[in-house]
Amino acid sequence: MLFIDIGVNLTNNRFNDDRDDVLAKAESVGVSTQIITGTSPEESEAAFKLTEHYPSLFSTAGCHPHDAKNFKTGDLSRLKHLLEQDKVVAVGECGLDFNRNFSPQDVQINVFKQQLELACEVQKPLFIHERDAGDTMVHLLQEYSEHLPDAVIHCFTGSRENLEQYIEMGLYIGITGWICDERRGIELANMVDLIPDNRLMLETDAPYLTPRDLTKVQKSELKGNRNEPFLLPQVAQKVAQCRRQPLEELADNCYNNAVRFFNLPMTQL
């Protein structure tokens, strides 16, 4: 089985000392490709630089809602320049976070709208962050729907109502190790079977969201509690179990969805 991790924060400094080992360990369990998340113009540039050194890596370019308050004149041009590169495959991580509000909501909306317009212009898919902002998110996506490319709600953790809205709108849904959390992932586990086979993708969001259902052996392979892409099959196994679906079937569907969504060159995989 092969897997594509659609969301890895590989530019995070927790990977600085052993990035090659992290990639090798992931490839050893079938994680053949990773999409490195760009969360700001600076991080997006760093993510792209990584893709130049590793054939199995691709990246996104965007501004996370937490960083929206720092988005300045000229940053949109920086993102657009990155998106002209073949290995930069999506606009994002962008979106809205009304849970933590590290940036004012009006600023988040303004910066997100700029990136929606950018996605419409360059016609590369959207990698979206949404927390406690479902209604506003739906409204904005509908506002740009005429020219909007494909979009994925990364690390979905919302309500059943929001999930059904996103599915109805034709969005893709990214599932992380959140679903493996017996404390807060139960609702997601109970509704992940609502996602159509052709709209589901998998991600670790490493180094965050380490699955809580690891074996002792898996835990012993971790550096502290740092999540890593080699744990993506663990997420896949949980999702398959919740969907009452054979793991190989789920893995194939998610792999093919990611290739199609990000327009990945199969010859490089």
C-alpha positions as CSV (number, residue, x, y, z in Angstrom):
1,M,0.0,0.0,0.0
2,L,1.1,3.5,-0.8
3,F,0.1,6.7,1.1
4,I,0.3,10.4,0.5
5,D,0.5,12.6,3.5
6,I,-1.3,15.8,2.4
7,G,-0.3,17.9,5.4
8,V,3.1,17.8,7.1
9,N,4.8,20.8,8.8
10,L,8.2,19.6,7.8
11,T,9.7,23.1,8.1
12,N,9.1,23.0,11.8
13,N,12.3,23.2,13.8
14,R,11.5,19.9,15.6
15,F,12.6,18.2,12.4
16,N,15.8,20.2,11.9
17,D,18.1,17.5,13.3
18,D,16.8,14.4,11.6
19,R,14.7,15.4,8.6
20,D,16.4,12.7,6.4
21,D,15.6,10.0,8.9
22,V,12.0,11.2,9.2
23,L,11.6,10.9,5.4
24,A,13.3,7.5,5.2
25,K,11.1,6.1,8.0
26,A,8.0,7.3,6.3
27,E,9.0,5.8,3.0
28,S,9.7,2.5,4.7
29,V,6.0,2.1,5.6
30,G,4.6,3.2,2.3
31,V,4.3,7.0,2.7
32,S,5.7,7.7,-0.7
33,T,4.8,11.4,-1.0
34,Q,4.4,14.3,1.4
35,I,2.8,17.7,0.9
36,I,4.7,20.3,3.0
37,T,2.4,22.9,4.5
38,G,3.2,26.6,4.0
39,T,1.7,28.7,6.8
40,S,3.2,32.1,6.0
41,P,5.1,33.6,3.1
42,E,8.4,32.8,4.9
43,E,7.4,29.2,5.8
44,S,6.0,28.7,2.2
45,E,9.4,29.7,0.8
46,A,11.1,27.3,3.2
47,A,8.7,24.5,2.2
48,F,9.4,25.0,-1.5
49,K,13.2,24.9,-0.8
50,L,12.7,21.5,0.8
51,T,10.9,20.2,-2.3
52,E,13.9,21.2,-4.4
53,H,16.1,18.7,-2.4
54,Y,13.7,15.8,-2.2
55,P,11.8,14.4,-5.2
56,S,9.1,12.9,-3.0
57,L,8.1,16.3,-1.5
58,F,5.7,18.9,-2.8
59,S,4.5,22.0,-1.0
60,T,1.7,24.6,-0.5
61,A,2.0,28.4,-0.4
62,G,-0.3,30.5,1.8
63,C,-1.0,32.4,5.0
64,H,-2.6,30.6,8.0
65,P,-5.3,32.6,9.8
66,H,-3.0,32.8,12.9
67,D,-0.5,34.7,10.8
68,A,-3.0,36.9,9.0
69,K,-2.2,39.8,11.3
70,N,1.4,39.8,9.9
71,F,0.3,39.7,6.2
72,K,1.7,42.8,4.5
73,T,1.9,44.5,1.2
74,G,3.9,42.4,-1.2
75,D,3.2,39.1,0.5
76,L,0.5,38.1,-2.0
77,S,3.0,38.6,-4.8
78,R,5.4,36.3,-2.9
79,L,2.8,33.6,-2.7
80,K,1.9,34.0,-6.4
81,H,5.5,33.6,-7.4
82,L,5.8,30.4,-5.4
83,L,2.6,29.1,-7.0
84,E,4.2,29.4,-10.4
85,Q,6.5,26.6,-9.4
86,D,5.5,23.1,-10.4
87,K,6.2,21.6,-7.0
88,V,4.0,24.1,-5.2
89,V,0.7,22.4,-5.6
90,A,-1.9,24.3,-3.6
91,V,-2.9,27.7,-2.1
92,G,-2.7,27.5,1.7
93,E,-2.7,26.8,4.5
94,C,-5.3,29.5,4.5
95,G,-8.7,30.0,6.1
96,L,-10.4,31.0,9.3
97,D,-9.9,30.2,13.0
98,F,-12.5,31.8,15.2
99,N,-11.6,29.4,18.1
100,R,-8.3,30.9,19.0
101,N,-8.5,34.2,17.2
102,F,-4.8,34.8,17.2
103,S,-5.6,37.3,14.4
104,P,-8.7,39.6,14.5
105,Q,-11.6,38.0,12.7
106,D,-11.9,40.8,10.2
107,V,-8.2,40.6,9.3
108,Q,-8.5,36.8,8.9
109,I,-11.4,37.2,6.5
110,N,-9.6,39.9,4.5
111,V,-6.4,37.8,4.1
112,F,-8.5,34.7,3.3
113,K,-10.4,36.5,0.6
114,Q,-7.1,37.6,-1.0
115,Q,-6.1,33.9,-1.1
116,L,-9.4,32.8,-2.5
117,E,-8.9,35.4,-5.3
118,L,-5.4,34.1,-5.8
119,A,-6.6,30.5,-6.1
120,C,-9.2,31.6,-8.7
121,E,-6.5,33.3,-10.7
122,V,-3.8,30.6,-10.6
123,Q,-6.3,27.7,-10.6
124,K,-4.5,25.6,-8.0
125,P,-6.5,23.9,-5.3
126,L,-7.1,25.3,-1.8
127,F,-5.7,23.8,1.4
128,I,-8.1,25.2,4.0
129,H,-8.0,25.6,7.8
130,E,-11.3,26.1,9.6
131,R,-12.0,26.1,13.3
132,D,-15.4,27.3,14.7
133,A,-16.0,29.3,11.6
134,G,-18.1,27.0,9.5
135,D,-20.9,29.4,8.6
136,T,-18.5,32.2,7.5
137,M,-16.4,29.7,5.6
138,V,-19.4,28.3,3.7
139,H,-20.5,31.9,2.9
140,L,-17.1,32.9,1.5
141,L,-16.6,29.7,-0.5
142,Q,-20.1,30.2,-2.0
143,E,-19.2,33.8,-2.8
144,Y,-16.3,32.7,-5.0
145,S,-17.7,29.4,-6.2
146,E,-18.1,30.3,-9.8
147,H,-14.3,30.3,-10.4
148,L,-13.0,28.5,-7.4
149,P,-10.8,25.4,-8.0
150,D,-11.0,22.2,-5.8
151,A,-10.6,22.7,-2.1
152,V,-9.9,20.5,0.9
153,I,-10.9,21.2,4.5
154,H,-7.6,20.2,6.1
155,C,-7.8,18.4,9.5
156,F,-11.5,18.4,9.7
157,T,-12.8,18.5,13.3
158,G,-16.1,20.3,12.9
159,S,-19.8,19.4,13.3
160,R,-21.9,16.9,11.4
161,E,-23.8,19.8,9.9
162,N,-20.6,21.5,8.6
163,L,-19.4,18.2,7.2
164,E,-22.6,17.6,5.3
165,Q,-22.4,21.2,4.0
166,Y,-18.8,20.8,2.8
167,I,-19.6,17.4,1.1
168,E,-22.7,19.0,-0.6
169,M,-20.4,21.8,-1.9
170,G,-18.1,19.1,-3.4
171,L,-15.1,19.8,-1.0
172,Y,-12.5,17.2,-0.1
173,I,-12.0,16.3,3.6
174,G,-8.7,15.7,5.2
175,I,-8.6,13.5,8.3
176,T,-5.7,13.4,10.8
177,G,-4.9,11.6,14.0
178,W,-7.6,13.6,15.7
179,I,-9.8,10.6,14.9
180,C,-7.5,8.4,17.0
181,D,-8.2,10.5,20.2
182,E,-10.6,8.8,22.5
183,R,-11.2,12.1,24.4
184,R,-12.2,14.5,21.5
185,G,-12.2,12.5,18.3
186,I,-15.3,10.4,19.0
187,E,-17.7,12.6,17.1
188,L,-15.4,12.5,14.1
189,A,-15.1,8.8,14.3
190,N,-18.8,8.4,14.3
191,M,-19.4,10.5,11.1
192,V,-16.3,9.8,9.0
193,D,-18.3,7.3,7.1
194,L,-20.4,10.1,5.6
195,I,-17.4,11.2,3.4
196,P,-17.7,9.8,-0.1
197,D,-14.8,7.6,-1.2
198,N,-13.7,10.1,-3.8
199,R,-13.5,13.0,-1.4
200,L,-11.4,11.6,1.4
201,M,-7.7,12.3,2.0
202,L,-5.3,11.5,4.9
203,E,-2.7,13.6,6.7
204,T,-0.7,13.6,9.9
205,D,-0.3,17.4,10.4
206,A,3.1,16.4,12.0
207,P,4.7,17.3,14.3
208,Y,1.2,18.0,15.8
209,L,-1.7,15.6,16.6
210,T,0.2,12.5,17.4
211,P,-2.3,9.6,17.4
212,R,-3.2,8.5,21.0
213,D,-3.8,4.9,20.1
214,L,-0.2,3.9,19.4
215,T,1.3,0.6,20.4
216,K,4.3,0.6,22.8
217,V,6.6,-0.2,19.9
218,Q,5.3,2.8,17.9
219,K,5.7,5.1,20.9
220,S,9.2,3.9,21.4
221,E,10.0,5.1,17.9
222,L,8.9,8.7,18.6
223,K,11.2,11.5,19.4
224,G,9.4,12.8,22.5
225,N,5.8,13.1,21.6
226,R,6.5,14.4,18.1
227,N,4.1,13.2,15.4
228,E,5.8,11.9,12.2
229,P,4.6,10.9,8.7
230,F,5.4,7.3,9.4
231,L,2.3,7.2,11.5
232,L,0.0,7.9,8.6
233,P,-0.9,4.2,8.2
234,Q,-2.1,4.3,11.8
235,V,-4.5,7.1,10.9
236,A,-5.6,5.1,7.8
237,Q,-6.3,2.0,9.9
238,K,-8.5,3.9,12.3
239,V,-10.4,5.6,9.5
240,A,-10.9,2.3,7.7
241,Q,-12.2,0.7,10.9
242,C,-14.7,3.6,11.5
243,R,-15.9,3.3,7.9
244,R,-16.1,-0.5,8.1
245,Q,-13.9,-0.5,4.9
246,P,-11.0,-2.7,4.0
247,L,-7.7,-0.8,4.6
248,E,-6.3,-1.5,1.2
249,E,-9.4,-0.1,-0.5
250,L,-9.3,3.0,1.7
251,A,-5.6,3.5,1.1
252,D,-6.0,3.2,-2.7
253,N,-8.9,5.7,-2.7
254,C,-7.1,8.3,-0.6
255,Y,-3.9,7.9,-2.7
256,N,-5.8,8.4,-5.9
257,N,-7.8,11.3,-4.5
258,A,-4.5,13.1,-3.5
259,V,-2.9,12.5,-6.9
260,R,-6.0,13.9,-8.6
261,F,-6.5,16.8,-6.2
262,F,-2.9,18.1,-6.2
263,N,-2.3,17.2,-9.9
264,L,0.8,15.2,-8.9
265,P,3.0,13.9,-11.6
266,M,2.7,10.2,-11.3
267,T,6.1,9.6,-13.0
268,Q,7.8,11.2,-9.9
269,L,5.9,9.1,-7.3
